[in-house]
């Protein structure tokens, strides 16, 4: 029997990078509520009492960027003046330009279009490689370590906003190490939780986090007397959020995806419209992988896609079932190409991506949430029918 440890982490919505992601995607949703064909590449950075919103947007929508940002900051919980960052007094600067005409023309008129139909004409908004993943470790077909890490950070936010632990502040992170036996998760080896807080003695904080966060978020059957728990291991965490560290959109791409269980092409998500395939094709790749696993084609699947800017068809499609497929990976590749249309416009249409669905992705992962359209398993029967032919 082979035993190994694997670790994933998550961060709360008050983490400075996630403040930026949520502002960017909230602006994107505001624009898409008015203009379904908008082109957006919105970036946000923040530091002590300062937010800078910049990037490229081409749209007919009217968006009050500053108002959206202040509402996001308030709803996260940065509403106390004098601690270095709050929605009332922070300085917000906006520098938004229109999308490059060269990029726009290349995307709107795909160079490999074979027919004059809508799906052919839209090219990818950039070159790049994207990955999707699914496995049978959880009901959501996500890896267990990242699922548990997200459960901890969601619980941290819940107990703060509900007043269960009233002295908590918005910034925080969690890390979970899971022990595997012959590839199957069997127990939680280590848990680390670090949370921002008002002045309080650490013994009280650690007892409250263990009782109201860890014991509520982590199933008891995964814990044992050998599980190590570290709560605020560095001590006090009073100065946090953008006042403690600068934040930037797209700096938590492993937290956003599979917690390190799957490679990542490097492209970030938040603030980008779906013509940017480094976002939309990652969503499509997850959709493909989840349907393959749900159909019983394999118990673990990874998909790599790659695109060229201004071309509609993917340059490469690669399925890897890690030896768990009931047919060869070559045949799974054939099934993927037969069932799923991987052109950018087809991805946007099949997943309904030209509408305001994005701010719900900004925190606690872009995958594994039933409310997201790329989590549906509506291709299972079609996949099963093709599997029966092999």
GILINKA-V516452 format. One record per residue. N is the residue number from 1. PHI is phi in radians with two decimals (none if undefined). BURIAL is # if it has 16 or more other ideal C-beta (glycine too) atoms within 10 Angstrom, else .. D_LAST is the distance of its C-alpha to the last C-alpha in Angstrom with 2 decimals. Layout:
# GILINKA-V516452
n=N phi=PHI burial=BURIAL d_last=D_LAST
n=N phi=PHI burial=BURIAL d_last=D_LAST
This chain:
# GILINKA-V516452
n=1 phi=none burial=. d_last=32.76
n=2 phi=-1.77 burial=. d_last=32.72
n=3 phi=-1.91 burial=. d_last=34.73
n=4 phi=-2.60 burial=. d_last=35.03
n=5 phi=-2.00 burial=. d_last=36.53
n=6 phi=-2.38 burial=# d_last=35.19
n=7 phi=-2.11 burial=# d_last=37.43
n=8 phi=-2.33 burial=# d_last=37.08
n=9 phi=-2.26 burial=# d_last=39.88
n=10 phi=-2.45 burial=# d_last=40.68
n=11 phi=-2.28 burial=# d_last=43.85
n=12 phi=-1.40 burial=# d_last=45.70
n=13 phi=-1.19 burial=# d_last=46.40
n=14 phi=-1.55 burial=# d_last=49.88
n=15 phi=-1.07 burial=# d_last=48.73
n=16 phi=-1.00 burial=# d_last=50.20
n=17 phi=-1.15 burial=# d_last=46.91
n=18 phi=-1.33 burial=# d_last=45.47
n=19 phi=-0.98 burial=# d_last=48.65
n=20 phi=-1.16 burial=# d_last=47.86
n=21 phi=-1.04 burial=# d_last=44.19
n=22 phi=-1.21 burial=# d_last=45.23
n=23 phi=-1.08 burial=# d_last=47.99
n=24 phi=-1.07 burial=# d_last=45.69
n=25 phi=-1.31 burial=# d_last=43.01
n=26 phi=-1.21 burial=# d_last=45.73
n=27 phi=-1.13 burial=# d_last=47.20
n=28 phi=-1.02 burial=# d_last=43.80
n=29 phi=-1.11 burial=# d_last=43.40
n=30 phi=-1.08 burial=# d_last=46.96
n=31 phi=-1.23 burial=# d_last=46.28
n=32 phi=-1.19 burial=# d_last=42.97
n=33 phi=-1.14 burial=. d_last=44.76
n=34 phi=-1.91 burial=. d_last=46.92
n=35 phi=-2.50 burial=# d_last=44.88
n=36 phi=-1.31 burial=. d_last=41.09
n=37 phi=-1.88 burial=. d_last=41.10
n=38 phi=-1.11 burial=# d_last=43.11
n=39 phi=-2.03 burial=# d_last=42.45
n=40 phi=-2.37 burial=# d_last=43.34
n=41 phi=-2.46 burial=# d_last=43.49
n=42 phi=-1.75 burial=# d_last=45.84
n=43 phi=-2.05 burial=# d_last=47.02
n=44 phi=-2.41 burial=# d_last=49.37
n=45 phi=-2.30 burial=# d_last=51.42
n=46 phi=-2.56 burial=# d_last=53.98
n=47 phi=-2.66 burial=# d_last=56.70
n=48 phi=-0.93 burial=. d_last=59.86
n=49 phi=0.87 burial=# d_last=60.69
n=50 phi=-2.58 burial=. d_last=59.04
n=51 phi=-2.29 burial=# d_last=55.89
n=52 phi=-2.11 burial=# d_last=54.97
n=53 phi=-1.91 burial=# d_last=52.46
n=54 phi=-2.58 burial=# d_last=51.48
n=55 phi=2.32 burial=# d_last=48.85
n=56 phi=-2.18 burial=# d_last=47.88
n=57 phi=-2.44 burial=# d_last=47.50
n=58 phi=-2.12 burial=# d_last=47.46
n=59 phi=-2.85 burial=# d_last=47.83
n=60 phi=-1.59 burial=. d_last=50.08
n=61 phi=-1.25 burial=. d_last=50.02
n=62 phi=-1.85 burial=. d_last=53.14
n=63 phi=-2.28 burial=# d_last=52.56
n=64 phi=-1.56 burial=. d_last=55.26
n=65 phi=-1.01 burial=# d_last=53.68
n=66 phi=-1.13 burial=. d_last=56.46
n=67 phi=-1.09 burial=. d_last=56.39
n=68 phi=-1.04 burial=# d_last=52.64
n=69 phi=-1.11 burial=# d_last=53.10
n=70 phi=-1.13 burial=# d_last=56.07
n=71 phi=-1.12 burial=. d_last=54.28
n=72 phi=-1.09 burial=# d_last=51.32
n=73 phi=-1.06 burial=# d_last=53.71
n=74 phi=-1.13 burial=. d_last=55.65
n=75 phi=-1.17 burial=. d_last=52.63
n=76 phi=-1.10 burial=# d_last=51.38
n=77 phi=2.18 burial=# d_last=54.78
n=78 phi=-1.51 burial=# d_last=56.82
n=79 phi=-2.20 burial=. d_last=59.82
n=80 phi=-1.90 burial=. d_last=62.55
n=81 phi=-1.25 burial=. d_last=65.03
n=82 phi=1.60 burial=. d_last=66.38
n=83 phi=-1.92 burial=# d_last=63.36
n=84 phi=1.83 burial=# d_last=62.26
n=85 phi=-2.85 burial=# d_last=59.69
n=86 phi=-2.67 burial=# d_last=59.93
n=87 phi=-1.19 burial=# d_last=59.01
n=88 phi=-1.38 burial=. d_last=62.62
n=89 phi=-1.83 burial=. d_last=64.10
n=90 phi=-1.15 burial=# d_last=61.31
n=91 phi=-1.48 burial=. d_last=61.68
n=92 phi=-2.13 burial=# d_last=58.82
n=93 phi=-2.01 burial=. d_last=58.59
n=94 phi=-2.18 burial=. d_last=56.25
n=95 phi=-2.40 burial=. d_last=55.45
n=96 phi=-1.98 burial=# d_last=52.79
n=97 phi=-1.98 burial=. d_last=52.37
n=98 phi=-1.45 burial=. d_last=50.19
n=99 phi=-1.08 burial=# d_last=46.90
n=100 phi=-0.94 burial=. d_last=47.36
n=101 phi=-1.11 burial=. d_last=47.49
n=102 phi=-1.11 burial=. d_last=45.53
n=103 phi=-1.13 burial=# d_last=42.61
n=104 phi=-1.04 burial=# d_last=42.84
n=105 phi=-1.12 burial=. d_last=42.80
n=106 phi=-1.16 burial=# d_last=39.82
n=107 phi=-1.27 burial=# d_last=37.77
n=108 phi=-1.31 burial=. d_last=38.83
n=109 phi=-2.30 burial=. d_last=38.16
n=110 phi=-1.06 burial=# d_last=34.92
n=111 phi=-1.28 burial=. d_last=35.39
n=112 phi=-1.84 burial=. d_last=31.84
n=113 phi=-1.13 burial=# d_last=31.96
n=114 phi=-1.70 burial=. d_last=30.63
n=115 phi=-2.34 burial=. d_last=31.69
n=116 phi=-1.53 burial=. d_last=34.58
n=117 phi=-1.95 burial=. d_last=32.67
n=118 phi=-1.05 burial=. d_last=33.36
n=119 phi=-1.19 burial=# d_last=30.10
n=120 phi=-1.23 burial=# d_last=30.42
n=121 phi=-1.26 burial=# d_last=34.08
n=122 phi=-1.52 burial=# d_last=33.94
n=123 phi=-1.60 burial=# d_last=33.50
n=124 phi=-1.13 burial=# d_last=32.93
n=125 phi=-1.36 burial=# d_last=36.21
n=126 phi=-2.94 burial=# d_last=35.96
n=127 phi=-1.44 burial=. d_last=34.03
n=128 phi=2.63 burial=# d_last=32.36
n=129 phi=-2.15 burial=# d_last=29.40
n=130 phi=-2.35 burial=# d_last=27.99
n=131 phi=-2.21 burial=# d_last=25.90
n=132 phi=-2.22 burial=# d_last=24.15
n=133 phi=-2.75 burial=# d_last=23.34
n=134 phi=-2.76 burial=# d_last=22.37
n=135 phi=-2.70 burial=# d_last=22.39
n=136 phi=-1.63 burial=. d_last=22.99
n=137 phi=-1.27 burial=# d_last=26.64
n=138 phi=-2.41 burial=. d_last=28.16
n=139 phi=-1.09 burial=. d_last=27.60
n=140 phi=-1.43 burial=. d_last=27.55
n=141 phi=1.09 burial=# d_last=24.74
n=142 phi=-1.92 burial=# d_last=27.39
n=143 phi=-1.09 burial=# d_last=28.77
n=144 phi=-1.16 burial=# d_last=31.60
n=145 phi=-1.02 burial=# d_last=34.38
n=146 phi=-1.23 burial=# d_last=34.46
n=147 phi=-1.10 burial=# d_last=34.10
n=148 phi=-1.18 burial=# d_last=37.13
n=149 phi=-1.09 burial=# d_last=39.08
n=150 phi=-1.12 burial=# d_last=38.68
n=151 phi=-1.05 burial=# d_last=39.71
n=152 phi=-1.18 burial=# d_last=42.86
n=153 phi=-1.24 burial=# d_last=43.86
n=154 phi=-1.11 burial=# d_last=43.23
n=155 phi=-1.18 burial=# d_last=45.41
n=156 phi=-1.00 burial=# d_last=48.06
n=157 phi=-1.15 burial=# d_last=48.32
n=158 phi=-1.09 burial=. d_last=48.40
n=159 phi=-1.19 burial=# d_last=51.25
n=160 phi=-1.25 burial=# d_last=53.17
n=161 phi=-1.25 burial=. d_last=52.93
n=162 phi=-1.50 burial=. d_last=53.58
n=163 phi=1.34 burial=. d_last=56.61
n=164 phi=-1.18 burial=. d_last=55.37
n=165 phi=-2.13 burial=# d_last=56.22
n=166 phi=-1.22 burial=. d_last=58.64
n=167 phi=-1.58 burial=. d_last=59.63
n=168 phi=-1.25 burial=# d_last=56.19
n=169 phi=-2.10 burial=# d_last=55.76
n=170 phi=-1.16 burial=# d_last=52.64
n=171 phi=-1.37 burial=# d_last=51.50
n=172 phi=3.14 burial=# d_last=49.35
n=173 phi=-2.69 burial=# d_last=46.30
n=174 phi=-2.44 burial=# d_last=44.30
n=175 phi=-2.43 burial=# d_last=42.30
n=176 phi=-2.24 burial=# d_last=40.14
n=177 phi=-1.91 burial=# d_last=39.09
n=178 phi=-1.88 burial=# d_last=36.40
n=179 phi=-1.63 burial=# d_last=36.02
n=180 phi=-1.96 burial=# d_last=32.57
n=181 phi=-2.17 burial=. d_last=31.96
n=182 phi=0.91 burial=. d_last=28.84
n=183 phi=1.47 burial=. d_last=27.35
n=184 phi=-1.95 burial=. d_last=28.33
n=185 phi=-1.22 burial=# d_last=31.40
n=186 phi=-2.14 burial=. d_last=34.18
n=187 phi=-2.88 burial=. d_last=37.43
n=188 phi=-1.64 burial=# d_last=39.36
n=189 phi=-1.52 burial=# d_last=41.47
n=190 phi=-2.54 burial=# d_last=43.57
n=191 phi=-2.21 burial=# d_last=44.44
n=192 phi=-2.19 burial=# d_last=46.61
n=193 phi=-2.24 burial=# d_last=48.10
n=194 phi=-2.18 burial=# d_last=50.65
n=195 phi=-2.33 burial=# d_last=52.24
n=196 phi=-1.20 burial=# d_last=55.09
n=197 phi=-2.71 burial=# d_last=58.01
n=198 phi=-1.28 burial=. d_last=61.60
n=199 phi=-0.94 burial=. d_last=64.23
n=200 phi=-2.81 burial=. d_last=63.54
n=201 phi=-1.27 burial=. d_last=63.87
n=202 phi=-1.15 burial=. d_last=60.72
n=203 phi=-1.09 burial=. d_last=60.93
n=204 phi=-1.12 burial=. d_last=60.65
n=205 phi=-1.01 burial=# d_last=57.80
n=206 phi=-1.15 burial=# d_last=55.80
n=207 phi=-1.17 burial=. d_last=56.40
n=208 phi=-1.18 burial=# d_last=55.41
n=209 phi=-1.14 burial=# d_last=52.19
n=210 phi=-1.13 burial=. d_last=51.12
n=211 phi=-1.30 burial=. d_last=52.02
n=212 phi=-1.66 burial=# d_last=50.98
n=213 phi=-1.98 burial=# d_last=48.10
n=214 phi=-1.13 burial=# d_last=46.41
n=215 phi=-1.18 burial=. d_last=46.76
n=216 phi=-1.51 burial=. d_last=45.58
n=217 phi=-1.64 burial=# d_last=42.58
n=218 phi=-1.79 burial=# d_last=41.15
n=219 phi=-0.97 burial=. d_last=39.92
n=220 phi=-1.09 burial=. d_last=42.43
n=221 phi=-1.24 burial=. d_last=39.86
n=222 phi=-1.66 burial=# d_last=38.97
n=223 phi=-1.81 burial=. d_last=42.66
n=224 phi=-2.56 burial=. d_last=44.80
n=225 phi=-1.26 burial=. d_last=48.19
n=226 phi=-1.74 burial=. d_last=46.82
n=227 phi=-1.17 burial=# d_last=45.40
n=228 phi=-1.58 burial=. d_last=47.56
n=229 phi=-2.18 burial=# d_last=48.69
n=230 phi=-2.14 burial=. d_last=50.52
n=231 phi=-2.07 burial=# d_last=52.07
n=232 phi=0.77 burial=# d_last=53.88
n=233 phi=-1.09 burial=. d_last=54.19
n=234 phi=-1.54 burial=. d_last=56.35
n=235 phi=1.79 burial=. d_last=58.78
n=236 phi=-1.09 burial=. d_last=59.91
n=237 phi=-2.38 burial=# d_last=57.63
n=238 phi=-1.56 burial=. d_last=60.12
n=239 phi=-1.54 burial=. d_last=59.75
n=240 phi=-2.60 burial=# d_last=56.21
n=241 phi=1.09 burial=# d_last=54.11
n=242 phi=-1.07 burial=# d_last=55.09
n=243 phi=-1.29 burial=# d_last=58.58
n=244 phi=-1.72 burial=# d_last=57.24
n=245 phi=-2.83 burial=. d_last=54.67
n=246 phi=-1.22 burial=. d_last=53.61
n=247 phi=-2.18 burial=# d_last=50.37
n=248 phi=-2.69 burial=# d_last=47.97
n=249 phi=-1.05 burial=# d_last=44.87
n=250 phi=1.32 burial=# d_last=41.57
n=251 phi=-1.73 burial=# d_last=42.82
n=252 phi=-2.21 burial=# d_last=40.57
n=253 phi=-1.22 burial=# d_last=37.11
n=254 phi=-1.41 burial=# d_last=35.77
n=255 phi=-1.05 burial=# d_last=37.33
n=256 phi=-1.22 burial=# d_last=35.74
n=257 phi=-1.90 burial=# d_last=32.18
n=258 phi=-2.11 burial=# d_last=30.73
n=259 phi=1.15 burial=# d_last=33.86
n=260 phi=1.67 burial=# d_last=32.90
n=261 phi=-1.28 burial=# d_last=29.52
n=262 phi=-2.41 burial=# d_last=27.90
n=263 phi=-1.06 burial=. d_last=29.43
n=264 phi=-2.34 burial=# d_last=31.24
n=265 phi=-1.23 burial=# d_last=31.84
n=266 phi=1.92 burial=. d_last=35.47
n=267 phi=-1.33 burial=# d_last=35.79
n=268 phi=-1.55 burial=# d_last=37.56
n=269 phi=-1.88 burial=# d_last=36.93
n=270 phi=-1.08 burial=# d_last=40.09
n=271 phi=1.57 burial=# d_last=42.20
n=272 phi=-1.85 burial=# d_last=39.62
n=273 phi=-1.31 burial=# d_last=38.45
n=274 phi=-1.31 burial=# d_last=34.72
n=275 phi=-1.23 burial=# d_last=35.07
n=276 phi=-1.39 burial=# d_last=35.36
n=277 phi=-1.20 burial=# d_last=31.75
n=278 phi=-1.15 burial=# d_last=32.77
n=279 phi=-1.77 burial=# d_last=32.96
n=280 phi=-1.15 burial=# d_last=30.61
n=281 phi=-1.28 burial=# d_last=27.65
n=282 phi=-1.15 burial=# d_last=27.99
n=283 phi=-1.12 burial=# d_last=27.82
n=284 phi=-1.14 burial=# d_last=24.73
n=285 phi=-1.12 burial=# d_last=23.07
n=286 phi=-1.11 burial=# d_last=23.93
n=287 phi=-1.00 burial=# d_last=22.56
n=288 phi=-1.08 burial=# d_last=19.14
n=289 phi=-1.12 burial=# d_last=19.14
n=290 phi=-1.12 burial=# d_last=20.51
n=291 phi=-1.21 burial=# d_last=17.91
n=292 phi=-1.11 burial=# d_last=15.04
n=293 phi=-1.19 burial=# d_last=17.00
n=294 phi=-1.11 burial=# d_last=18.08
n=295 phi=-1.42 burial=# d_last=14.58
n=296 phi=1.45 burial=. d_last=13.95
n=297 phi=-1.20 burial=# d_last=11.53
n=298 phi=-2.89 burial=# d_last=14.34
n=299 phi=-1.66 burial=# d_last=17.98
n=300 phi=-2.71 burial=# d_last=19.44
n=301 phi=-2.43 burial=# d_last=18.52
n=302 phi=-2.18 burial=# d_last=20.74
n=303 phi=-2.20 burial=# d_last=20.49
n=304 phi=-1.91 burial=# d_last=23.00
n=305 phi=-2.10 burial=# d_last=24.06
n=306 phi=-2.48 burial=# d_last=27.00
n=307 phi=-2.38 burial=# d_last=29.21
n=308 phi=-1.99 burial=# d_last=32.29
n=309 phi=-1.05 burial=# d_last=35.24
n=310 phi=1.44 burial=# d_last=35.60
n=311 phi=-2.04 burial=# d_last=32.06
n=312 phi=-1.54 burial=# d_last=29.55
n=313 phi=-1.55 burial=# d_last=26.19
n=314 phi=-1.08 burial=# d_last=25.22
n=315 phi=-1.30 burial=. d_last=25.95
n=316 phi=-2.57 burial=. d_last=23.07
n=317 phi=-2.37 burial=# d_last=20.06
n=318 phi=-2.36 burial=. d_last=18.97
n=319 phi=-1.76 burial=# d_last=16.76
n=320 phi=-2.27 burial=# d_last=17.81
n=321 phi=-1.72 burial=# d_last=16.44
n=322 phi=0.95 burial=. d_last=19.12
n=323 phi=1.38 burial=. d_last=16.89
n=324 phi=-1.71 burial=. d_last=15.96
n=325 phi=-1.23 burial=# d_last=12.37
n=326 phi=-1.45 burial=. d_last=9.77
n=327 phi=-2.28 burial=# d_last=7.53
n=328 phi=-1.18 burial=. d_last=9.77
n=329 phi=-1.10 burial=# d_last=12.30
n=330 phi=-1.07 burial=. d_last=11.62
n=331 phi=-1.26 burial=# d_last=8.21
n=332 phi=-1.10 burial=# d_last=10.24
n=333 phi=-1.08 burial=. d_last=12.86
n=334 phi=-1.08 burial=# d_last=11.05
n=335 phi=-1.12 burial=# d_last=10.46
n=336 phi=-1.03 burial=# d_last=14.12
n=337 phi=-1.16 burial=. d_last=15.41
n=338 phi=-1.34 burial=. d_last=13.89
n=339 phi=-1.65 burial=# d_last=15.23
n=340 phi=-2.01 burial=# d_last=18.40
n=341 phi=-1.56 burial=. d_last=21.35
n=342 phi=-1.76 burial=# d_last=22.98
n=343 phi=-1.35 burial=# d_last=26.22
n=344 phi=-0.94 burial=# d_last=29.35
n=345 phi=-1.14 burial=# d_last=30.51
n=346 phi=-1.15 burial=# d_last=27.13
n=347 phi=-1.07 burial=# d_last=27.06
n=348 phi=-1.04 burial=# d_last=30.62
n=349 phi=-1.23 burial=# d_last=29.94
n=350 phi=-1.22 burial=# d_last=26.78
n=351 phi=-1.79 burial=# d_last=28.46
n=352 phi=1.08 burial=. d_last=31.98
n=353 phi=-1.58 burial=# d_last=33.48
n=354 phi=-1.67 burial=# d_last=36.59
n=355 phi=-2.60 burial=. d_last=38.46
n=356 phi=-1.34 burial=# d_last=40.34
n=357 phi=-2.10 burial=# d_last=37.69
n=358 phi=-1.65 burial=# d_last=38.57
n=359 phi=-1.15 burial=# d_last=41.47
n=360 phi=-1.24 burial=. d_last=39.51
n=361 phi=-1.51 burial=# d_last=37.28
n=362 phi=-1.08 burial=# d_last=40.28
n=363 phi=-2.18 burial=# d_last=40.78
n=364 phi=1.12 burial=# d_last=38.75
n=365 phi=1.66 burial=# d_last=35.55
n=366 phi=-1.58 burial=# d_last=33.54
n=367 phi=-2.32 burial=# d_last=30.47
n=368 phi=1.66 burial=# d_last=30.01
n=369 phi=-1.74 burial=. d_last=32.33
n=370 phi=-1.07 burial=. d_last=31.09
n=371 phi=-1.34 burial=. d_last=33.45
n=372 phi=-1.58 burial=# d_last=31.74
n=373 phi=-1.13 burial=. d_last=29.37
n=374 phi=-1.41 burial=# d_last=26.80
n=375 phi=-1.67 burial=# d_last=26.45
n=376 phi=-1.25 burial=. d_last=25.02
n=377 phi=-2.10 burial=# d_last=21.52
n=378 phi=-1.53 burial=. d_last=21.12
n=379 phi=-1.85 burial=# d_last=17.63
n=380 phi=-1.06 burial=# d_last=16.01
n=381 phi=-1.14 burial=. d_last=15.03
n=382 phi=-1.13 burial=. d_last=13.62
n=383 phi=-1.16 burial=# d_last=11.42
n=384 phi=-1.05 burial=. d_last=10.39
n=385 phi=-1.12 burial=. d_last=9.63
n=386 phi=-1.26 burial=# d_last=7.28
n=387 phi=-1.05 burial=# d_last=5.58
n=388 phi=-1.15 burial=. d_last=5.56
n=389 phi=-1.45 burial=. d_last=3.81
n=390 phi=-1.65 burial=. d_last=0.00
